[in-house]
Amino acid sequence: MSRILIILALAMLLWPAPHPGKPAAVRAGTLLVSARALPLDSTDPARRRIGTLTYLGGWELQSAHPGFGGISALLAAAPGEMLALSDSGILMGFHVGDGPHLRRPFIAPLPVRPRDRHRPWWAWDSESLTHDPATDRYWVGFELQQSICRYGPGFARVEACRTWPQIAAWPKTGSIESLARLPDGRFIAIGEMGMTAEGRHEALLFPGDPADAATGNPVPLRYTPPRGYRPTDAVALDARHLLVLHRRLTLQDLFTATIAIVDLPPILSPGTILKGRTLARLAPPLLADNFEGMTVTREGGRPVLWIISDDNHEFFQRTLLLKFALRMM
């Protein structure tokens, strides 16, 4: 019975509406985060391999700051330097692991345009985040508003926002969970619950900046995830490969996750079907929770994958940050 109550509570929390656990307002300031190291497998602490991934470390993150948590997206400026974004429009910067600290840990709300200041705090359901390192600009995908906004270097200001009719047609409570910028400047958005009649997820390929009014119409694509899973984040590994993070909630295992790789064809024409090939699955007794954010760094020339979970600001969930080496197949 307790598991049934927990899964019902989690299902309600995944519905993006205001609830008492979310912080109503956050001011910019210093963020102190503690990180407790965890084994990948609670029954075999020495285990390091899972699928094509090698476990490099994992931490349970905690903070006394009421705004910490609820993380839906993740970027890394350098190994260990994390930039997280919550589903309440709150940025969090912190460091984990070894290596130099490049900046002070902080927490701050996303900047808002004057015309949008009338919107209630819970309307800023920020679910996806991507970055152009050449210009230091950022893009955020918002559910409920169904818009994509571009931010200037250092998130100093909002530069542009755009609401696409193609995205507006997606369910407001399960749309832009995944937004990835390809190396050539195109963007891919995958709908979490926008589904075709065949059960595939709707996706869009933007020929340029999706927040720019001059960008032409996106190319409609289709995405086939691992069976039973829904996409929660995506990141371009390189020009030909997309990594996609997925979650599933069941009565037996509660939250489980899969990480898949998509081979991008040279030409992405309307209706192209993209299919995720599973690299690893996280389920008990392995570390498992509501994983929603993912980013990639490079260490010694090899790709390193980081994933983070959304604790929904609830005591029975955790903010887990996991680090894996990715072995290319």
C-alpha positions in Angstrom: 0.0 0.0 0.0 2.8 2.4 0.8 4.3 1.9 -2.6 1.0 2.7 -4.2 0.7 5.9 -2.2 4.2 6.9 -3.2 3.7 6.3 -6.9 0.4 8.3 -6.8 2.2 11.2 -5.1 5.0 11.1 -7.6 2.5 11.0 -10.5 0.8 14.1 -9.1 4.2 15.9 -8.7 5.1 15.2 -12.3 2.1 17.2 -13.3 3.6 20.7 -13.7 1.2 22.8 -11.5 2.0 24.8 -8.4 2.4 22.8 -5.2 3.6 23.7 -1.7 7.0 22.1 -2.2 8.2 24.5 -4.8 9.9 27.7 -3.7 7.7 30.8 -4.5 10.5 33.3 -4.8 14.3 33.2 -4.8 16.8 36.0 -4.5 20.3 35.9 -5.9 22.9 34.8 -3.4 25.5 32.2 -2.4 24.6 28.6 -2.6 26.2 26.0 -0.2 25.9 22.5 -1.5 27.1 19.3 0.2 27.9 16.2 -1.8 27.9 12.7 -0.4 29.6 10.1 -2.5 27.6 7.0 -3.4 28.3 3.6 -4.9 26.5 2.8 -8.2 25.2 -0.5 -6.9 24.0 -0.8 -3.3 24.6 -4.6 -3.4 28.1 -4.4 -5.1 30.0 -1.3 -4.2 32.9 -2.3 -6.5 30.7 -2.3 -9.6 31.7 0.2 -12.2 30.3 -1.0 -15.6 26.8 -0.5 -16.7 26.1 -1.2 -20.4 28.6 0.9 -22.4 29.2 3.3 -19.5 31.8 3.3 -16.8 30.9 4.8 -13.5 33.3 7.6 -12.5 31.4 8.8 -9.4 28.1 9.8 -8.0 26.8 12.1 -5.3 23.7 12.9 -3.3 23.5 16.7 -3.3 21.9 18.6 -0.4 21.5 22.2 0.6 19.8 24.1 3.3 18.7 26.8 0.8 15.0 26.4 0.2 15.4 27.1 -3.5 17.7 24.2 -4.1 16.4 21.2 -6.0 13.7 20.6 -8.6 16.4 20.4 -11.2 15.3 19.8 -14.8 18.3 20.7 -16.9 22.1 20.6 -16.5 25.2 22.1 -18.2 28.9 21.9 -17.3 31.3 24.7 -17.9 34.2 22.4 -17.0 34.7 19.1 -15.3 32.9 19.5 -11.9 31.6 23.0 -12.6 27.8 22.5 -12.8 25.1 24.9 -13.9 21.7 23.5 -13.1 18.2 24.9 -13.9 15.1 24.1 -11.9 11.5 23.8 -13.1 10.8 27.1 -11.3 13.2 29.2 -13.4 16.0 29.1 -10.8 19.7 28.8 -11.8 22.2 27.0 -9.5 25.9 27.0 -9.9 28.1 24.6 -7.8 31.2 22.4 -8.0 31.6 18.7 -7.3 34.6 16.3 -7.4 38.2 17.3 -7.8 39.7 20.1 -9.8 39.8 23.9 -9.4 36.7 25.9 -8.5 36.2 28.4 -11.4 33.5 30.5 -9.8 31.7 31.0 -6.6 28.6 28.8 -6.0 25.4 30.7 -6.5 21.6 30.6 -6.8 19.6 33.1 -8.8 16.3 33.4 -10.7 16.3 33.6 -14.5 16.0 37.2 -15.7 12.6 38.2 -16.9 11.5 40.7 -19.6 9.4 43.6 -18.2 6.4 42.5 -20.3 6.5 39.1 -18.5 6.7 40.3 -14.9 3.0 39.9 -14.4 3.3 36.1 -14.8 3.0 34.0 -11.6 6.2 32.3 -10.4 4.8 28.8 -11.1 4.3 29.8 -14.8 8.1 29.6 -15.4 8.2 25.8 -15.9 11.7 25.7 -17.4 12.5 22.2 -18.5 15.4 22.3 -21.0 18.6 24.2 -21.4 21.4 24.3 -24.1 24.4 26.6 -24.7 26.6 27.9 -27.5 30.2 28.1 -26.1 31.3 30.3 -28.9 28.9 33.2 -28.1 28.2 32.2 -24.4 24.5 32.4 -25.1 21.9 30.1 -23.6 18.5 28.8 -24.7 15.7 27.6 -22.3 12.6 25.7 -23.2 9.5 26.5 -21.1 6.5 24.2 -20.8 3.1 25.8 -20.0 4.2 28.9 -22.0 5.4 26.6 -24.8 8.2 29.1 -25.7 12.0 29.1 -26.2 14.0 32.0 -24.9 17.6 33.1 -25.6 19.7 34.6 -22.9 22.8 36.7 -23.2 26.3 35.8 -21.9 26.2 35.0 -18.2 22.4 35.0 -18.3 22.6 38.8 -18.0 19.4 39.4 -19.9 16.6 37.9 -22.0 17.5 38.6 -25.7 14.5 37.0 -27.4 11.6 34.6 -26.9 9.5 32.8 -29.5 6.4 30.6 -29.3 6.1 28.2 -32.2 2.7 26.9 -33.3 4.2 23.5 -33.7 5.2 23.4 -30.1 2.0 25.1 -28.9 0.2 22.1 -30.3 2.1 19.8 -27.9 0.6 19.0 -24.5 1.4 22.0 -22.2 2.3 19.6 -19.4 4.8 17.5 -21.4 6.4 19.5 -24.3 9.9 20.9 -24.4 11.6 18.6 -22.0 14.6 18.2 -24.4 16.4 20.9 -26.4 19.8 20.3 -27.9 22.0 22.5 -30.0 23.9 20.8 -32.8 27.5 21.8 -33.6 26.4 23.4 -36.9 23.9 25.8 -35.1 20.7 23.8 -35.7 18.5 22.8 -32.7 16.5 19.7 -32.0 13.5 19.8 -29.6 11.7 16.5 -28.5 8.3 16.5 -26.9 7.9 14.4 -23.8 4.2 13.7 -24.4 3.6 15.0 -27.9 2.9 11.7 -29.6 2.1 10.5 -33.1 -0.6 8.0 -33.9 2.1 5.3 -34.1 3.3 6.1 -30.6 6.4 8.0 -31.6 7.4 11.3 -30.0 7.1 14.5 -32.1 10.4 16.3 -32.6 11.4 19.5 -34.4 14.6 20.4 -36.2 15.2 24.1 -36.2 17.4 25.4 -39.1 18.8 28.1 -36.7 18.1 30.0 -33.5 14.6 28.9 -32.3 14.2 32.2 -30.3 14.9 34.3 -33.4 12.0 35.8 -35.3 13.9 35.3 -38.6 14.4 31.6 -38.2 12.5 29.5 -40.8 10.0 26.8 -40.0 11.3 23.7 -38.3 11.5 20.3 -39.9 9.1 17.8 -38.2 10.8 14.6 -37.1 9.7 11.5 -35.1 11.6 9.9 -32.2 11.3 6.3 -31.0 12.5 5.9 -27.5 13.3 2.6 -25.6 9.9 0.9 -25.0 8.0 2.3 -22.0 10.2 5.4 -21.5 9.7 9.1 -22.2 12.5 11.5 -23.1 13.5 14.1 -20.5 16.7 15.6 -21.9 19.0 15.5 -25.0 22.5 16.7 -25.8 24.5 16.6 -29.0 27.6 14.3 -28.6 28.9 15.5 -31.9 27.6 16.3 -35.4 26.3 12.8 -36.0 25.2 11.6 -32.6 22.5 12.7 -30.1 22.3 11.4 -26.5 18.8 11.2 -25.0 17.9 10.6 -21.4 14.6 8.9 -20.5 12.6 8.1 -17.4 9.8 5.7 -16.5 7.7 5.4 -13.3 6.2 2.0 -12.4 4.7 0.5 -9.3 7.4 -2.2 -9.2 10.6 -0.1 -9.5 9.3 3.5 -9.1 11.7 5.6 -11.2 14.1 4.0 -13.6 16.1 5.7 -16.4 17.7 4.8 -19.7 20.4 6.6 -21.7 20.2 6.1 -25.4 22.2 7.3 -28.4 20.7 8.3 -31.7 22.6 8.1 -35.0 21.7 11.2 -37.0 21.4 10.7 -40.7 23.2 13.1 -43.0 19.9 14.6 -44.2 17.0 15.1 -41.8 14.0 15.5 -44.0 10.3 15.9 -42.9 9.1 12.7 -41.2 12.5 11.2 -40.5 12.3 8.7 -37.8 15.0 8.9 -35.2 15.5 5.8 -32.9 17.3 5.6 -29.6 19.7 2.8 -29.0 20.0 2.0 -25.3 23.5 2.4 -23.8 22.6 1.8 -20.2 19.6 1.4 -17.8 19.5 2.6 -14.3 17.1 0.6 -12.0 17.3 -0.8 -8.5 19.7 -1.9 -7.0 21.6 0.7 -9.1 21.1 4.4 -8.3 17.8 5.4 -9.7 15.5 8.4 -9.4 13.7 11.0 -11.4 16.6 11.8 -13.8 15.8 14.9 -16.0 19.1 16.7 -16.7 22.1 15.6 -18.8 25.3 17.2 -20.1 28.6 16.1 -21.6 32.2 17.2 -20.9 35.6 16.0 -22.2 38.3 14.6 -20.0 41.6 13.5 -21.6 39.9 13.5 -25.0 37.1 11.1 -24.0 33.4 12.0 -23.6 32.1 12.1 -20.0 28.4 12.0 -19.3 26.7 13.6 -16.3 23.0 13.1 -15.3 21.0 14.7 -12.5 17.7 14.0 -10.9 14.7 16.2 -10.0 13.7 15.7 -6.3 10.5 17.7 -6.7 11.4 19.4 -3.4 10.1 16.3 -1.6 11.7 14.5 1.3 11.3 11.0 -0.2 13.3 11.9 -3.3 16.9 12.8 -3.8 19.1 15.1 -6.0 21.5 12.6 -7.5 24.4 13.6 -9.8 26.1 10.8 -11.6 29.2 10.8 -13.8 30.1 8.2 -16.4 32.8 7.7 -19.0 31.2 6.9 -22.4 32.7 4.2 -24.5 32.0 4.9 -28.2 30.7 1.8 -30.1 
